[in-house]
Amino acid sequence: MTLDSPSVSQTAFDLLLGYVKCGSVARRLNAVRVIDYLFGLSRQFRMCTIEELPNLITYTLETDPLHHPVPGRLKAREELKSSFLKILLSWHEKYGSKYGQLHLAHEHLKRRLKIHFDGINLSNEFEVRREREAADRHKRLELKLLERVKVEFSELESDINSCLSEMNNGIRLLVPLIEDSVDVNGPSTSFADCVVPDSVTVALNVKKTPLYLTEDNADLVNSLRDTYKLMVNDYQPKLKKWLKTASKYGSPLSLMRRLTDFSNTLSSLKQKFDDLNITTSSKAKESSDDDDCSDFQEVSEKEGLEMMWKPPDDVPQYILNSLDVSKQPSSLVSTESSKQVSVTDNRPAIPVVSYGLDLKYWNKQNVEAPLRMRNDYDCHRFWRPIESDDTCQDEDIAAYRERIIEFTGKFEPVLHECRAPLKNGKLCPRKDRVKCPLHGLIIPRNEEDFLQDLTAGTGIDFLRNKKRKTCNTQSTRRNAIRKKVLNVSSLKRVGRQLDSSQSLRNYSRFRDQWNYY
C-alpha cells in the first residue's frame, strides 16, 4: 500500500488534519511539516490537501479567531503562521500553474488579508507597521539618552578635570616622584651609558610604609580627603553611568574616549590615595606628651631614704598572708598552675549520666554494703553509751540489688473494644481506653452493630441529630435561575464573547479606519 492509492492518502491526510485541528501549537507545527513532506511525494495526497486547504488556513493562520483560535503563546503562534506561509509560498511556486486553487488561495491571502510573501519573516501589514514604529520610538529614545549624557558631561567636565588635577598635585606634594628629584644637566659621557641599555626593568619587593599625619601636612591631607570623597562619591558613579549608556547606545568615538580617559585617571588616583595609608604619627603623640610634661620640675631622689609601709588595722590577717606568699618565688609556680586550671575550666565538661546502685553491681552476686556507724549522741556534747556497734542491715544490701518504681493511681483494665465495622465485614478488635487511632472516639456497640437497638436498650441516644432543612420564603424558582444566569463567571464569559464578536465585526467593516482598533 502506497500513497498513490486514494484510500491511503485520504486516511493519512485525515489523521494529520485531526492533529492540526485539535492539537497544541507544537503538534500543529509538526503535522504541517509532515503534510509538506508528503505533499511533494504523492499526487493523490496533493489533491486531498488542496481540497481541505481552507481548513488548513483556518487552523494555522487563525483567520477565524472567534470560533477557531490557535492555543499557545504568542511566539509559538507566530512561528506556526510563518512556517505555514513559507510552505504555502513554496507550493504556489512549484504547483501554482497546475492547481488553480493554490493560486486563488495565494491571491486571497495577499489581497484580502494583506499578507506579504516577500521576506523570510512573513507578517501582515499591521504587524510590519507596528514593528517599524516600535523601532523608530526606540531609536528616538536612544538619541535622547545620548543627548542627555552629552549635556551632563559637558556641564561637569571642567569640575571633574579640576578635581582630578587637585588630587594629582596633592599626592605629588605628599610623595614626590623620583623623576622630579633627578636633574639631568646636559648629555652624559660616561662609559656606563654607552654599554647599559636605555631601559632596564628591575622587580623589587618594597614594603609599604604608612604616611604619618603631622602638623606640617595636616592641612594638605584634610584637603585631599575632601577631594577624595567628592571624587569617589559623586563623580565616579556618574562616569560609570555615562560610560554604560554611551557604550550601550553607540555614542560618538570622541565622547567615549574622553569618558574612558577620565574613568581610568580617577581609578588610578583612587588607588594611589589608598596606597598612601595615612595614619596618625606616634612620634607626634610622644612629642606632644613631652611638651605637656615640660612644665614640671624634676626632683632627685634622696639617698638613704627608705619607704616604710604599715598596713592598716582594718585589713584581715589572711589577706596580708596572701600578699606575703605572692612575693615569694614559689608564687610563680602557683600562678602558672592557676593559669592551667583556668584553661582546663574553660573546656566543655564531659557529660555524665547518673544511674542507680543496682546497675553498678548488676553482675555481682556477693555485694557487701558499707558499715554504717551508729549515731547515739542524741544532741549531747559529751555523753555516749559504751556500746558502739557498727551495723549493716538488710535494707542497705537491698539498695544494691533491686530498684523500686512506684506508680500512682489505680490500674483499671480496658474491657471494651472499638467494634467499628471494617471492610471485610468484621469489627475492629482494638482495645483502647478512649479513642481508637483508626476510627476516632470509641462508641459502645452491640454485637450486630445496630445503634438503634443499643439506644433502645440503654436509653442513651447515640444517633446523630438530623438537621431539618429550613424553609426559606425567598428561595423561589426565579431566584435560583437568577443566581445561575447572573453569575459573575457567566457574565464575564458572555462579555468576552460579545467583545470578540464586536471587534471582529469592526475589523471586517472598518478595516481601514484606525479609530476602531
TAJOMO-V747148 format. One line per field, one symbol per residue. phi: phi as a letter, one per 30 degrees, with the letter a starting at -180 (. if undefined). Layout:
phi->???
This chain:
phi->.bdddddddddddddddddddcddddddddddddddddddcbdddddddddcdedddddcdhdbddcbdcdjddddddddddddddddddddddcdddcdddddddddddcdchcccdddddaddddddddddddddddddddddddddddddddcddddddddddddddddddbddddddccccidccdddddcdddcbcbcbccddcdcddbddcddddddddddddddddcddddddddddddddciddddddddddddddddddddddddddhdbdddddddddddddddddcdcddddiccdcccdddddddddddddddddddddddddddddddddddddddddbcdbdddddcdccdcccdddcddccdhicdbdadddbdccbdddddddccbbcccccjcdcddcccdhddcddjccdcdccdbbddcbiddcdbcddicdddddddcicdcdddddddddcdddcdddddddddcddddddddddddddddddddddccddcddcc
